[in-house]
């Protein structure tokens, strides 16, 4: 798992901000799942908000089975997402 995904999973907004400030392209990183899908999977609400504020697409289907952050949030019943 890439550092940007780890930060999303841990809901570590400070680390996520730092990583995205250094490389805004990380928001679309596809390493199994995108950072936003990772945040949705682990109910990392603050990380998801940051990613969305930075332009992440909640409907973008990733390379891994076409799973989007929206679909993952629904699958796990993440109403806050």
N, C-alpha and C positions, 0 to 999 in steps of 0.2 A: 504494500500500500504506500502510495506517495505521501510525503509530508502534508500536502494540502488536504488530502483525504483524511489523514489521521487527525488533523486539526478539526475538520468538519465532524468527524465521528465523536471526538472528545468534547465538542461544543466549545472549543478553545478559540474564542472570537479574536483575542489579541494576536495569537499566532497566525490565524487565518488572515487577518488584516495585513500583518507584516508580509506574509507570503504573497498575497495578491498585490500589495503595493510594489513589491520587488518584480513581480511578473504577472501582470493582469491576464495573460493568456492561460494561466493555470485554472481559471474558472471553467474552461471547457476541456480540461484534461480528461481523457478517457483511459483509465487504467483499471479495467474491469468495470468500474462504475465511475460516474462523474462525482465531483465533490458534493454537488447538490443531492444526488441520489444517495450518497453516503450519509449526508445529514438527515435526509428523510427516513432512511432505514433505521437510524439510531435515535430518532426523535430529538435531534439537536436543533431546536427551534431558533435560537439566536444565530447560530451559524447559518442556517437556511435563510433567515432574514437578510443577513449580510450578503450572502451569495446572490440572492434575488436583487438586492439593492445595487449590486455591482454588475447586474446584467445577465445572470444565469437564467436559462430558459427551463421552467418547470415542466414543460411539455416535450422537451427534446428527448427523443428515444436514443438510448446509448447503443453501443455495439453489442452489449451482452443481452441478447434476447429482446431487444427493443424496449427495455424497461426505462420509463421516465420517472422523475422524482414524484410527479403527481400520482402515477400508478403505484409506486412504492408506498407513498404516504397512505393512500386508500387501502392498499393490501394489509398494512399493519394497523389500520384504524387510527392514524395520527391526525385527529381532527384539528389540532392546532396548526398543523402544516398547511 
